[in-house]
Amino acid sequence: MNKWILIPILVILLAVTIANGVLYLNENSKLKETQFQLDNLGIDVSDLDSNLTSLEQGVSSLEEDVSAMNNELLDTKIDISSLESNYSALQDNVSNLDSRLLDIRGDVSSLEGNLASVEGGISTITNNISNLTGSFSNIEQNFSGIEGGVSNLEANVSSLEDKISNLETDISILGEEFSNLIPYDQVVIDVVAILEPSVVKIVVDLGGGDYANGSGVIISNDGWVLTNEHVLDSAQSIEITLMNGQRFNGESTWWYSLYYDLGLTKIDSNRIDFPAATLGSSNDVTVGEAVIAIGYPLAFDLPGQATVTTGIVSAVRDLSGEEVIQIDASINHGNSGGPLINLDGEVIGINSWFYADEYVGEGITNLNFAIPIDNAYLFIEDVIG
């Protein structure tokens, strides 16, 4: 082929190829742009679907709201209907009230007329009361005088009632005191019953066939016996006999007071249930006070139970610097060392015939003495604690 022909053809082919390439590039660019637009369109469509869904939900909610509003509207119509009915009833009530008001006005008018009549009657009554007031004034003056007399009478009656009340109280107290009184002999019986088991007979062997006797009182449950010192003096052996006849030896060692005619011995026994007497106080002994003496006078000639005598405190004396209680209760040889007892059943002294022999002499009656129990406490404490 002629090169001159081939060159134009090649040029043409080259131009066509270049044109196709340019066209391809151009179309490819459009295709990408179209694809990009399609992608954006897909996104827009997706957003549109989402918006459409939201719109549908909004429409559904709106429909529900519309339905609720319709219901409320129906309720409102019902309320309006009820309100209209109530308003109609109210109008009827107002109408009835107007009618009643007219009736009341008529009644008030009638009442005013009646009131005028009543006022006239009251005026008449006022005049009558004014007249009665004068009469009542006179009556009140008369009553005032009567009331004064009644008042005085009431005061006298009140005073009399107080005196009667006080008298009744005194009678009541006297009755109680009288009912509480126990006959004197019963008191003595009761005291002796309590104290007699504590009183013992003491027989002392002086040796050489000589014996002496006296009395004593048990002062502790383990058998300590309080008596006179002169009862135990020179004893070689001691025998102690209880009220029930039981006999015990006294311990060979005995104690005596340096200042008073008092002695202590102990029953020779391990027993701890001996009947102990209650020791009282002689500090408040009163002249004239009733007393009881218990002991075993003349025990060799009068065997058996203890002797009980009664009397009073005749005096409280000082004999040669020693205080003694003088009594008129009878005591004799053998009573020495026995207890002097008050009516409370307490030992207030230890009877001692020694003073009668020493200061008065034998043969004197109703003049007897006892050592105050308060003088024995220190001696007892020193010996037995």
Residue, then its C-alpha position, 0 to 999 in steps of 0.5 A: m500500500n502507498k505510504w501516503i495512503l497508510i499514514p492518513i489512515l493511521v492518523i485517522l485511526l489514531a484520532v479515532t482511538i484518541a477520540n474513543g479514549v477521551l469519550y471513554l474517560n468522559e463517560n467513565s467520569k459521568l458513570k462515577e458521578t452517576q454512581f455517586q449520585l445514586d449512592n446519595l440518593g440511596i442515603d436520601v431514600s433511607d432517610l426518607d424511609s426513616n422520616l416516613t416511619s416517624l411520620e407514621q408514628g406521629v400520625s398514629s399518636l395524633e390519631e390517638d390524641v384525636s380519639a382521646m379528644n373525642n372522648e373528652l369532648l363526649d365527656t364535656k358534652i355530658d357534663i354540659s348536659s348535667l350542668e344544664s340540668n342542674y341549672s334548670a333545677l337551680q332555677d326551680n329552687v330559686s323560684n320556690l325560694d322567691s315564693r317562700l320569701l314572699d310567705i316569710r314577708g307575710d309572716v314577718s308582717s303578722l309577727e310585727g303586729n303580734l310583737a306590738s301586742v306583746e310589747g303592750g303586755i310587757s309594759t303592763i307586766t313591767n308596771n306590775i313588777s315595779n309594784l311587786t318590787g316594793s313588796f319584795s324589798n320589804i320581804e327581803q328585809n324580813f328574810s335578812g333578819i331571819e337569815g342572821g338568826v339562822s346563821n347564828l344557829e348554824a354556827n352554834v350547831s357547827s360548834l356543837e357538831d365539832k364537840i360531838s365529833n371530838l367526844e366520839t373520837d375520844i370515846s373511840i380512842l378510850g374504847e380501843e385503849f380499854s379493849n387493849l387493856i390486859p388484866y394485871d394478873q394475866v400480864v403477870i401470868d404471861v411474864v412468869a411463863i416466859l421468864e420462869p424457865s430461865v430462873v435456876k436454883i443454886v445449891v452450894d457445898l461449903g464443905g464440912g457438911d454445910y450447904a447454902n442455897g440461892s437463885g440465879v438467872i440464865i443469861s446466855n444459851d450456852g448456860w451462863v448464870l448471873t447471881n449474887e456474889h454472896v451466893l457463890d462465896s466459899a463454894q467448893s462445888i455448885e449444883i444448878t437445878l432448872m425449872n424442869g428438875q434437870r440438875f447440872n454442876g456449875e463449873s468449879t471456877w466462878w467470877y465475882s464483881l469487885y464493886y457489886d454483889l454480883g457473880l457469874t458461873k457457867i452450867d457445866s454442859n455443852r448444850i447451847d439451847f438453855p432458855a436465856a432471859t432478856l436483859g432490860s435497862s434499869n436506867d428508866v425504872t420509875v417509882g411506883e412501877a409494877v415489878i415481879a420477883i422470881g426465885y427459890p427462897l428457903a429452898f431446903d424447906l420449900p422444894g419444888q417450883a420457884t416462888v413468884t411475888t409481885g410489888i412495886v418499885s418503892a424507891v431508888r436508893d444509894l446505900s454506901g455509894e452503891e445504887v439499889i432498887q428498893i421494892d416491896a415484893s416479898i423476897n427471903h433467904g434463897n431469893s438472892g440472885g434471882p431476877l427482878i422483872n418488869l411487866d415487859g418481861e425484861v430483867i431490870g435487877i438482881n434481887s439481893w437479901f444481903y442488903a436487908d441483912e447488912y443495912v436493915g437487919e433481919g425480921i424486916t418485911n416488905l423492905n427488899f432490894a435489888i442490884p440495877i441490871d445496868n450495873a451488871y453489864l460491864f461485869i458480864e462483858d468482862v467475863i463472857g464478852 
